[in-house]
Amino acid sequence: MNKLVEIRSQEYMCRERAALDSERKVFWLAQAEEWEQRALDEIAFHFRECNLNEADSQSAVR
């Protein structure tokens, strides 16, 4: 989950830059959106991994 914290930090920094850099606001918001999508992908990966581990554990019990 440390990776998720780093990704969210990058997203936050891009949003801060967008607020401070009016000339490149659109660029920074687009960057933030990319980081947000990476965070969502990381969360989805984590849950898929957890579900696979749980399914493997249940198969071993049977």
N, CA, C and O atoms as CSV, one atom per row, in Angstrom:
chain,resi,resn,atom,element,x,y,z
A,1,MET,N,N,0.815,-1.198,0.000
A,1,MET,CA,C,0.000,0.000,0.000
A,1,MET,C,C,0.861,1.265,0.000
A,1,MET,O,O,0.360,2.365,-0.234
A,2,ASN,N,N,2.153,1.099,0.263
A,2,ASN,CA,C,3.044,2.263,0.175
A,2,ASN,C,C,3.032,2.851,-1.222
A,2,ASN,O,O,3.136,4.064,-1.403
A,3,LYS,N,N,2.904,1.971,-2.211
A,3,LYS,CA,C,2.866,2.431,-3.600
A,3,LYS,C,C,1.650,3.334,-3.819
A,3,LYS,O,O,1.741,4.348,-4.512
A,4,LEU,N,N,0.527,2.968,-3.234
A,4,LEU,CA,C,-0.688,3.780,-3.363
A,4,LEU,C,C,-0.484,5.156,-2.733
A,4,LEU,O,O,-0.932,6.165,-3.277
A,5,VAL,N,N,0.179,5.195,-1.610
A,5,VAL,CA,C,0.454,6.482,-0.953
A,5,VAL,C,C,1.309,7.361,-1.859
A,5,VAL,O,O,1.055,8.560,-1.984
A,6,GLU,N,N,2.310,6.776,-2.486
A,6,GLU,CA,C,3.178,7.531,-3.395
A,6,GLU,C,C,2.395,8.041,-4.604
A,6,GLU,O,O,2.574,9.181,-5.032
A,7,ILE,N,N,1.535,7.199,-5.145
A,7,ILE,CA,C,0.737,7.587,-6.313
A,7,ILE,C,C,-0.205,8.735,-5.945
A,7,ILE,O,O,-0.307,9.719,-6.678
A,8,ARG,N,N,-0.887,8.607,-4.818
A,8,ARG,CA,C,-1.806,9.671,-4.384
A,8,ARG,C,C,-1.036,10.970,-4.102
A,8,ARG,O,O,-1.556,12.062,-4.333
A,9,SER,N,N,0.175,10.851,-3.615
A,9,SER,CA,C,1.007,12.029,-3.370
A,9,SER,C,C,1.318,12.750,-4.684
A,9,SER,O,O,1.267,13.978,-4.752
A,10,GLN,N,N,1.637,11.986,-5.714
A,10,GLN,CA,C,1.901,12.573,-7.030
A,10,GLN,C,C,0.644,13.269,-7.572
A,10,GLN,O,O,0.715,14.362,-8.133
A,11,GLU,N,N,-0.492,12.616,-7.393
A,11,GLU,CA,C,-1.754,13.214,-7.835
A,11,GLU,C,C,-1.988,14.550,-7.119
A,11,GLU,O,O,-2.350,15.544,-7.747
A,12,TYR,N,N,-1.780,14.557,-5.814
A,12,TYR,CA,C,-1.973,15.768,-5.020
A,12,TYR,C,C,-1.043,16.888,-5.491
A,12,TYR,O,O,-1.463,18.037,-5.627
A,13,MET,N,N,0.216,16.544,-5.737
A,13,MET,CA,C,1.182,17.561,-6.174
A,13,MET,C,C,0.766,18.163,-7.515
A,13,MET,O,O,0.908,19.367,-7.729
A,14,CYS,N,N,0.256,17.330,-8.408
A,14,CYS,CA,C,-0.205,17.839,-9.699
A,14,CYS,C,C,-1.394,18.777,-9.528
A,14,CYS,O,O,-1.485,19.800,-10.206
A,15,ARG,N,N,-2.293,18.436,-8.635
A,15,ARG,CA,C,-3.451,19.301,-8.387
A,15,ARG,C,C,-3.019,20.625,-7.747
A,15,ARG,O,O,-3.590,21.675,-8.041
A,16,GLU,N,N,-2.028,20.572,-6.888
A,16,GLU,CA,C,-1.486,21.793,-6.296
A,16,GLU,C,C,-0.847,22.668,-7.371
A,16,GLU,O,O,-1.049,23.882,-7.395
A,17,ARG,N,N,-0.082,22.047,-8.252
A,17,ARG,CA,C,0.542,22.806,-9.340
A,17,ARG,C,C,-0.516,23.440,-10.220
A,17,ARG,O,O,-0.351,24.577,-10.663
A,18,ALA,N,N,-1.602,22.723,-10.480
A,18,ALA,CA,C,-2.693,23.266,-11.303
A,18,ALA,C,C,-3.280,24.515,-10.657
A,18,ALA,O,O,-3.621,25.483,-11.337
A,19,ALA,N,N,-3.389,24.478,-9.338
A,19,ALA,CA,C,-3.949,25.626,-8.628
A,19,ALA,C,C,-3.014,26.837,-8.676
A,19,ALA,O,O,-3.465,27.982,-8.644
A,20,LEU,N,N,-1.717,26.573,-8.753
A,20,LEU,CA,C,-0.732,27.654,-8.712
A,20,LEU,C,C,-0.265,28.121,-10.084
A,20,LEU,O,O,0.238,29.237,-10.219
A,21,ASP,N,N,-0.423,27.285,-11.099
A,21,ASP,CA,C,0.112,27.592,-12.433
A,21,ASP,C,C,-1.050,27.714,-13.419
A,21,ASP,O,O,-1.404,26.754,-14.104
A,22,SER,N,N,-1.630,28.903,-13.475
A,22,SER,CA,C,-2.827,29.099,-14.304
A,22,SER,C,C,-2.545,28.888,-15.796
A,22,SER,O,O,-3.437,28.474,-16.537
A,23,GLU,N,N,-1.322,29.167,-16.242
A,23,GLU,CA,C,-0.987,28.990,-17.655
A,23,GLU,C,C,-0.978,27.527,-18.068
A,23,GLU,O,O,-1.286,27.203,-19.215
A,24,ARG,N,N,-0.627,26.645,-17.143
A,24,ARG,CA,C,-0.537,25.218,-17.472
A,24,ARG,C,C,-1.516,24.379,-16.651
A,24,ARG,O,O,-1.312,23.182,-16.447
A,25,LYS,N,N,-2.571,25.024,-16.190
A,25,LYS,CA,C,-3.550,24.365,-15.342
A,25,LYS,C,C,-4.113,23.104,-15.996
A,25,LYS,O,O,-4.231,22.064,-15.347
A,26,VAL,N,N,-4.456,23.198,-17.270
A,26,VAL,CA,C,-5.035,22.050,-17.976
A,26,VAL,C,C,-4.042,20.883,-18.002
A,26,VAL,O,O,-4.424,19.731,-17.797
A,27,PHE,N,N,-2.780,21.186,-18.252
A,27,PHE,CA,C,-1.740,20.144,-18.260
A,27,PHE,C,C,-1.662,19.454,-16.911
A,27,PHE,O,O,-1.670,18.225,-16.834
A,28,TRP,N,N,-1.584,20.250,-15.838
A,28,TRP,CA,C,-1.430,19.671,-14.508
A,28,TRP,C,C,-2.655,18.879,-14.078
A,28,TRP,O,O,-2.526,17.861,-13.399
A,29,LEU,N,N,-3.840,19.332,-14.465
A,29,LEU,CA,C,-5.043,18.569,-14.144
A,29,LEU,C,C,-5.082,17.250,-14.907
A,29,LEU,O,O,-5.537,16.235,-14.379
A,30,ALA,N,N,-4.607,17.266,-16.144
A,30,ALA,CA,C,-4.530,16.019,-16.922
A,30,ALA,C,C,-3.541,15.050,-16.271
A,30,ALA,O,O,-3.793,13.847,-16.206
A,31,GLN,N,N,-2.426,15.578,-15.797
A,31,GLN,CA,C,-1.453,14.739,-15.091
A,31,GLN,C,C,-2.072,14.149,-13.827
A,31,GLN,O,O,-1.878,12.971,-13.526
A,32,ALA,N,N,-2.806,14.958,-13.099
A,32,ALA,CA,C,-3.463,14.496,-11.879
A,32,ALA,C,C,-4.459,13.381,-12.194
A,32,ALA,O,O,-4.568,12.406,-11.451
A,33,GLU,N,N,-5.176,13.534,-13.295
A,33,GLU,CA,C,-6.140,12.492,-13.699
A,33,GLU,C,C,-5.419,11.175,-13.997
A,33,GLU,O,O,-5.908,10.099,-13.650
A,34,GLU,N,N,-4.262,11.268,-14.637
A,34,GLU,CA,C,-3.482,10.054,-14.911
A,34,GLU,C,C,-3.045,9.380,-13.618
A,34,GLU,O,O,-3.126,8.158,-13.494
A,35,TRP,N,N,-2.584,10.169,-12.661
A,35,TRP,CA,C,-2.176,9.602,-11.369
A,35,TRP,C,C,-3.369,9.014,-10.637
A,35,TRP,O,O,-3.249,7.982,-9.977
A,36,GLU,N,N,-4.531,9.672,-10.751
A,36,GLU,CA,C,-5.729,9.144,-10.116
A,36,GLU,C,C,-6.089,7.778,-10.704
A,36,GLU,O,O,-6.455,6.857,-9.974
A,37,GLN,N,N,-5.982,7.657,-12.025
A,37,GLN,CA,C,-6.284,6.374,-12.665
A,37,GLN,C,C,-5.289,5.302,-12.221
A,37,GLN,O,O,-5.670,4.151,-12.006
A,38,ARG,N,N,-4.023,5.675,-12.085
A,38,ARG,CA,C,-3.021,4.722,-11.586
A,38,ARG,C,C,-3.373,4.252,-10.184
A,38,ARG,O,O,-3.207,3.077,-9.856
A,39,ALA,N,N,-3.860,5.171,-9.357
A,39,ALA,CA,C,-4.265,4.804,-7.991
A,39,ALA,C,C,-5.425,3.818,-8.036
A,39,ALA,O,O,-5.425,2.824,-7.310
A,40,LEU,N,N,-6.401,4.086,-8.875
A,40,LEU,CA,C,-7.544,3.174,-8.994
A,40,LEU,C,C,-7.103,1.810,-9.506
A,40,LEU,O,O,-7.601,0.782,-9.047
A,41,ASP,N,N,-6.173,1.796,-10.452
A,41,ASP,CA,C,-5.631,0.532,-10.958
A,41,ASP,C,C,-4.903,-0.234,-9.857
A,41,ASP,O,O,-5.021,-1.456,-9.757
A,42,GLU,N,N,-4.159,0.486,-9.041
A,42,GLU,CA,C,-3.422,-0.135,-7.935
A,42,GLU,C,C,-4.384,-0.743,-6.914
A,42,GLU,O,O,-4.147,-1.837,-6.403
A,43,ILE,N,N,-5.465,-0.030,-6.623
A,43,ILE,CA,C,-6.469,-0.542,-5.688
A,43,ILE,C,C,-7.116,-1.802,-6.260
A,43,ILE,O,O,-7.285,-2.796,-5.554
A,44,ALA,N,N,-7.474,-1.755,-7.538
A,44,ALA,CA,C,-8.097,-2.914,-8.180
A,44,ALA,C,C,-7.146,-4.108,-8.168
A,44,ALA,O,O,-7.568,-5.235,-7.909
A,45,PHE,N,N,-5.873,-3.866,-8.446
A,45,PHE,CA,C,-4.879,-4.932,-8.425
A,45,PHE,C,C,-4.794,-5.555,-7.035
A,45,PHE,O,O,-4.744,-6.777,-6.893
A,46,HIS,N,N,-4.779,-4.715,-6.029
A,46,HIS,CA,C,-4.688,-5.194,-4.644
A,46,HIS,C,C,-5.881,-6.099,-4.308
A,46,HIS,O,O,-5.707,-7.165,-3.718
A,47,PHE,N,N,-7.080,-5.673,-4.682
A,47,PHE,CA,C,-8.260,-6.473,-4.366
A,47,PHE,C,C,-8.299,-7.768,-5.164
A,47,PHE,O,O,-8.715,-8.802,-4.642
A,48,ARG,N,N,-7.872,-7.725,-6.424
A,48,ARG,CA,C,-7.797,-8.971,-7.211
A,48,ARG,C,C,-6.826,-9.937,-6.560
A,48,ARG,O,O,-7.108,-11.130,-6.450
A,49,GLU,N,N,-5.685,-9.424,-6.131
A,49,GLU,CA,C,-4.672,-10.250,-5.485
A,49,GLU,C,C,-5.214,-10.856,-4.193
A,49,GLU,O,O,-5.000,-12.038,-3.922
A,50,CYS,N,N,-5.912,-10.053,-3.401
A,50,CYS,CA,C,-6.501,-10.551,-2.149
A,50,CYS,C,C,-7.544,-11.620,-2.435
A,50,CYS,O,O,-7.595,-12.642,-1.750
A,51,ASN,N,N,-8.373,-11.388,-3.442
A,51,ASN,CA,C,-9.411,-12.356,-3.777
A,51,ASN,C,C,-8.805,-13.663,-4.287
A,51,ASN,O,O,-9.325,-14.738,-3.988
A,52,LEU,N,N,-7.727,-13.587,-5.043
A,52,LEU,CA,C,-7.059,-14.797,-5.521
A,52,LEU,C,C,-6.475,-15.575,-4.350
A,52,LEU,O,O,-6.594,-16.799,-4.295
A,53,ASN,N,N,-5.850,-14.875,-3.421
A,53,ASN,CA,C,-5.277,-15.533,-2.241
A,53,ASN,C,C,-6.361,-16.186,-1.403
A,53,ASN,O,O,-6.176,-17.286,-0.882
A,54,GLU,N,N,-7.503,-15.500,-1.274
A,54,GLU,CA,C,-8.612,-16.061,-0.495
A,54,GLU,C,C,-9.181,-17.296,-1.190
A,54,GLU,O,O,-9.511,-18.283,-0.533
A,55,ALA,N,N,-9.295,-17.245,-2.507
A,55,ALA,CA,C,-9.817,-18.380,-3.259
A,55,ALA,C,C,-8.862,-19.583,-3.153
A,55,ALA,O,O,-9.301,-20.726,-3.031
A,56,ASP,N,N,-7.564,-19.308,-3.200
A,56,ASP,CA,C,-6.571,-20.377,-3.046
A,56,ASP,C,C,-6.660,-21.000,-1.665
A,56,ASP,O,O,-6.539,-22.217,-1.525
A,57,SER,N,N,-6.871,-20.180,-0.645
A,57,SER,CA,C,-6.974,-20.682,0.728
A,57,SER,C,C,-8.214,-21.546,0.888
A,57,SER,O,O,-8.165,-22.579,1.557
A,58,GLN,N,N,-9.307,-21.145,0.293
A,58,GLN,CA,C,-10.544,-21.916,0.380
A,58,GLN,C,C,-10.423,-23.231,-0.398
A,58,GLN,O,O,-10.984,-24.244,0.020
A,59,SER,N,N,-9.712,-23.226,-1.502
A,59,SER,CA,C,-9.514,-24.458,-2.283
A,59,SER,C,C,-8.647,-25.448,-1.503
A,59,SER,O,O,-8.866,-26.657,-1.581
A,60,ALA,N,N,-7.688,-24.955,-0.767
A,60,ALA,CA,C,-6.795,-25.824,-0.005
A,60,ALA,C,C,-7.536,-26.480,1.156
A,60,ALA,O,O,-7.193,-27.592,1.557
A,61,VAL,N,N,-8.538,-25.812,1.694
A,61,VAL,CA,C,-9.297,-26.340,2.824
A,61,VAL,C,C,-10.203,-27.481,2.383
A,61,VAL,O,O,-10.438,-28.413,3.152
A,62,ARG,N,N,-10.706,-27.424,1.183
A,62,ARG,CA,C,-11.655,-28.443,0.696
A,62,ARG,C,C,-10.981,-29.712,0.392
A,62,ARG,O,O,-11.630,-30.671,-0.027
